[in-house]
Each structure stands twice: as structure tokens, then as C-alpha cells.
Amino acid sequence: MSIPNQSEQLQALTERLRPLYGSLAGHPLYGAFETVEDLHVFMEAHVFAVWDFMSLLKTLQRGLTCVDVPWIPSRFAASRRLVNEIVTGEESDMYGTEAVSHFELYLRAMRECGASTAAIEGLLHSLHQGAGWDHALRMSGAPEAAQRFVQTTFSTIESGKLHAIAAAFTFGREDLIPDMFRGFIRDQNEHLHGRLELMRWYMERHIEVDGEEHGPMALQMVAELCDDDAIKWQEAGEAAELALRARIALWDGIAESLKRERERVLVA
């Protein structure tokens, strides 16, 4: 019995995930936004996904490159280049003439449009004080849906399986942003006289780099890490599916929060 090559394994994995991508692309959340207050609810939960993305990325950087002294070259030549490129963009991209991380820009975008950063800043404060991520998350007051999402991400990180972490990173992140949601951001930005310009930039930037640059390279990273190991391909598929289901659950939770908030306003 022949073992499928890496290209065939990638194609099979992509087909396996297609229904989940369809559920995300057509999620009713995207059509539920009516006001900037609705966007606040979204951002106050979604910011935790923006944050834990960096922990996935840094885990990959630690595993695929050498960050020890004395330095020795890692054996993942193509993947180490990819992860270093992504780190440069995510941690110190250029916004105009300013070097800044996408996460910090997202926080700035939240402040500019009036969304609360209390929960995410509470998390960061606890981490700075030396708390573990799980305790910091519980104490932050983050929305329940966001907490469950982060817990799923860190369960994958703590598995220690680099191929699974790479799959969660590659298939479960920020590159699916439907036109209707981007249109809502654009319209609200005009209504608010540019107070959502940073949010627009964040969305467009991820579409640009994920689709045109990093997406195809990330697929090759998964292939390089799984190689011809059928067990690793199976575990990568499970991690990718888990990440996508977690994203759907996050969207479900945000949609439910919007519904509860509208019901509360109607009762009041």
C-alpha cells in the first residue's frame, strides 16, 4: 500500500476542513452587526484570539528556529524562514513610519472606537506580575466564549506537538473575513469619521499577507513537519479541526452576546 505524498495529504486535509470553512464563511454573526456598540462586543472577545495567536506563533518560532546560545542551525530551513518572516510582520510591522505589533494596533483600534480594553489589559497585567496564563485568563473577566477559545489554543500548545501547533496556526486563524463584515467596518468608519481606520487596516493587512504571502508558505510548513508520517498527518488534521471548531464556537458566543444585549435594551 503506497503512502500518499505531502501534496496529496495537504489536499485531503483541506477537503476535510472545507465544511468547517464553509460554516465560518457563512456564519450568521457577520450579518448581525448593526451598530458600533455591536462591534465593541465583537472586539472585546476577538482581541483574545488576536493575543493568543502570538503564543502559537512564538511556540513555532521556538521550535523551528534556534533561540539558544550557542546557536546551531535547525533542520527546518524553509519553515524557519517563514516563521521569522511572520514574527517580523506580526510583532513589528510598519504602520506608516511606526514599528508596532498587530496586537498593539488592535488595542489602539479598540480604544479609538470606544471598545473596552479592561479585560485584555487585566490579562496582560497579571502576566506581567508572573501569573500563569490560565489564572490570568480567569481573573481577567474575559467573555466566556473568549476564555474557552484561549483554553483550546493552549491545550494545543501544551501538547508539545509542533506539527499540530503548525496546523492550528495555519488553518485556524485570521484569513477568513467575509466581504459583508469588511463592508460594515468601512461604513461604520465613515459614519465615525475615521475612528475605525485602524480596525480596517488590521483586517485588510491580514487578508493581504495571509492570502498572498504567508498562507501558501504555511501549508508547506505543515507538510515539512508532518513529512511522510501518517500519524503526524492525522494529529495535524485533528488540531486544525479543533482550531476551526473553536473559532466557530467563539463566533457563536459573540452572536449570543449580541442577542442578549439587544434583549436587555428592549426590556429596559
C-alpha positions, 0 to 999 in steps of 0.5 A: 500500500503506497503512502500518499505524498505531502501534496496529496495529504495537504489536499485531503486535509483541506477537503476535510476542513472545507465544511468547517470553512464553509460554516465560518464563511457563512456564519450568521454573526457577520450579518448581525452587526448593526451598530458600533456598540455591536462591534465593541462586543465583537472586539472585546472577545476577538482581541483574545484570539488576536493575543493568543495567536502570538503564543502559537506563533512564538511556540513555532518560532521556538521550535523551528528556529534556534533561540539558544546560545550557542546557536546551531542551525535547525533542520527546518530551513524553509519553515524557519524562514517563514516563521521569522518572516511572520514574527517580523510582520506580526510583532513589528510591522510598519504602520506608516513610519511606526514599528508596532505589533498587530496586537498593539494596533488592535488595542489602539483600534479598540480604544479609538472606537470606544471598545473596552480594553479592561479585560485584555489589559487585566490579562496582560497585567497579571502576566506581567506580575508572573501569573500563569496564563490560565489564572490570568485568563480567569481573573481577567473577566474575559467573555466566556466564549473568549476564555474557552477559545484561549483554553483550546489554543493552549491545550494545543500548545501544551501538547508539545506537538509542533506539527499540530501547533503548525496546523492550528496556526495555519488553518485556524486563524485570521484569513477568513473575513467575509466581504459583508463584515469588511463592508460594515467596518468601512461604513461604520468608519465613515459614519465615525469619521475615521475612528475605525481606520485602524480596525480596517487596516488590521483586517485588510493587512491580514487578508493581504499577507495571509492570502498572498504571502504567508498562507501558501508558505504555511501549508508547506510548513505543515507538510515539512513537519508532518513529512511522510508520517501518517500519524503526524498527518492525522494529529495535524488534521485533528488540531486544525479541526479543533482550531476551526471548531473553536473559532466557530464556537467563539463566533457563536458566543459573540452572536449570543452576546449580541442577542442578549444585549439587544434583549436587555435594551428592549426590556429596559 
